[in-house]
C-alpha cells in the first residue's frame, strides 16, 4: 500500500498545476489509500459509491440491517461505537470485494 501512496504522491508532483481536476482526484485517492493502510483494511475495493442528492429536503441516509426480512418492522439500524451512522449527499461508501 505504501508503494501506491508513493506513486500517487509522485503523480501529483508531476502534474503541478497542469490539471487541477486530476490533481484533486489523485489527492482524494491518496486519502482513501492512507485510510485503508492506517486501518489495516486489506482486500480489493469493488466500488466507490458517491451518495447523491435526491432532493428530499434535509434528510439523511441510514445503514440498516434487514435481518434477512422484507418486513421493515424487523429491520435494525447499524450502530458503530454506540452511534447510529448518518450519511449525507456528498459522502461516499467504499464497497470491498
C-alpha positions as MATLAB code, in Angstrom:
seq = 'XXXXXXXXXXXXXXXXXXXXXXXXXXXXXXXXXXXXXXXXXXXXXXXXXXXXXXXXXXXXXXXXXXXXXXXXXXXXXXXXXXXXXXXXXXXXXXXXX';
ca = [
       0.000    0.000    0.000;
       2.868    2.376    0.749;
       4.096    1.922   -2.831;
       0.679    3.048   -4.081;
       0.794    6.135   -1.866;
       4.308    6.998   -3.058;
       3.195    6.532   -6.672;
       0.207    8.845   -6.176;
       2.447   11.459   -4.499;
       4.834   11.304   -7.442;
       1.986   11.724   -9.956;
       0.630   14.713   -8.013;
       4.072   16.368   -8.133;
       4.397   15.695  -11.867;
       1.058   17.334  -12.597;
       1.967   20.565  -10.774;
      -0.839   22.920  -11.808;
      -1.411   21.480  -15.294;
      -4.614   19.615  -14.460;
      -6.205   20.715  -11.164;
      -9.175   18.329  -11.526;
      -6.954   15.266  -11.954;
      -4.706   16.514   -9.159;
      -7.720   16.724   -6.795;
      -8.826   13.236   -7.803;
      -5.342   11.883   -7.033;
      -5.342   13.625   -3.647;
      -8.709   12.004   -2.947;
      -7.340    8.575   -3.902;
      -4.355    9.180   -1.659;
      -6.688    9.860    1.299;
      -8.523    6.604    0.643;
      -5.247    4.666    0.312;
      -3.942    6.188    3.558;
      -7.179    5.330    5.356;
      -7.080    1.722    4.173;
      -3.411    1.409    5.105;
      -3.671    3.061    8.536;
      -6.680    0.926    9.475;
      -5.141   -2.331    8.223;
      -8.014   -2.865    5.811;
      -6.970   -5.471    3.310;
      -8.754   -6.647    0.230;
      -9.871   -5.195   -3.032;
     -12.080   -2.170   -3.434;
     -15.032   -3.252   -5.541;
     -16.767    0.123   -5.889;
     -16.653    3.645   -4.551;
     -20.241    4.820   -4.371;
     -20.990    8.545   -4.024;
     -24.230    9.379   -2.242;
     -26.050   11.812   -4.472;
     -28.620   14.457   -3.640;
     -32.117   13.007   -4.000;
     -33.971   16.309   -3.450;
     -35.828   15.024   -0.389;
     -35.118   18.027    1.819;
     -32.780   17.814    4.762;
     -32.768   14.055    5.096;
     -30.104   11.514    5.952;
     -29.055    8.149    4.659;
     -29.003    5.401    7.280;
     -27.363    1.982    7.346;
     -29.942   -0.696    8.079;
     -29.599   -4.420    8.750;
     -32.638   -6.044    7.141;
     -32.291   -9.152    9.351;
     -32.993  -11.291    6.281;
     -36.550   -9.978    6.089;
     -38.579   -7.722    3.810;
     -40.627   -6.709    6.862;
     -39.341   -3.222    7.691;
     -40.565   -3.555   11.289;
     -37.851   -6.184   11.884;
     -35.053   -4.045   10.492;
     -32.490   -2.548   12.878;
     -30.238    0.431   12.385;
     -26.483   -0.212   12.331;
     -24.655    1.181   15.370;
     -20.883    1.766   15.410;
     -19.153    2.729   18.672;
     -22.555    3.458   20.298;
     -23.566    5.817   17.478;
     -26.013    5.473   14.645;
     -24.364    6.317   11.349;
     -25.851    9.279    9.496;
     -24.695    9.825    5.935;
     -25.389   12.777    3.680;
     -25.165   13.593   -0.014;
     -21.521   14.012   -0.914;
     -20.416   11.211    1.427;
     -19.063    8.043   -0.133;
     -19.326    4.328    0.548;
     -16.415    2.031   -0.185;
     -17.610   -1.467   -1.062;
     -14.963   -4.119   -0.643;
     -14.876   -7.437   -2.523;
];
